[in-house]
């Protein structure tokens, strides 16, 4: 099925497309949003350039994908409880989201999507990688698929203290460590397709297995799911927006500020994120 209201330019063979010809600051008519939604399902992560949005307009657009949920351990932007600010200071050697992950899989109902808006980005560096978890599942051997279907994995948020120490530009809020158990292979409620659902940042172990058994299987799945041909890479500019399907993608905010790592002044990067409520994976 084609697109009536927008121009769609795929970014890689695996996933990702840039959507042209739409101004997200204006109310979106149903035909335009229907095309955007179709591209979201077809490409799993969609990108827009040169969007001048107030925080309110950011929320209004995000709400077209569902209800916005707060983050459990990051404070919201003042006056906008639905938006968190992701900040990397020039002297910061860590980068929030630098390990491959899907957002908040330590919740019983991990988010369905996120709408990330670039407010300040460096001239180079600080790109984000995305991976297609349908492809990660579909390219496994039949034997591996049979073994994984029916298995569950435990996901944990980790200590919030580690968060406080690592991201000095961000505003944490005190929170208990969270944990949830999810199927290793989930079925997307809208597309009916199966996707791998484990990630290096939050998945701790396979349920009902010894750690020695679980660790090599998970390690293989992390390596497999981030094979370069399953990914795309987005080069941010100020006012770019990404919307990803958190059920069937992972992402990695590249930590490539080598100046900061050498102890010199590196780059500052500021993103605003609205996170869309999800459902219990099945
Ligand atoms: C995240 O939501 O994990 C951060 C992504 C990014 O800053 O590129």
Boltz pocket constraint, residues with backbone or C-beta under 6 A from the ligand:
constraints:
  - pocket:
      binder: B
      contacts: [[A, 86], [A, 96], [A, 97], [A, 114], [A, 116], [A, 126], [A, 127], [A, 128], [A, 251], [A, 252], [A, 253], [A, 254], [A, 271], [A, 273]]
      max_distance: 6.0
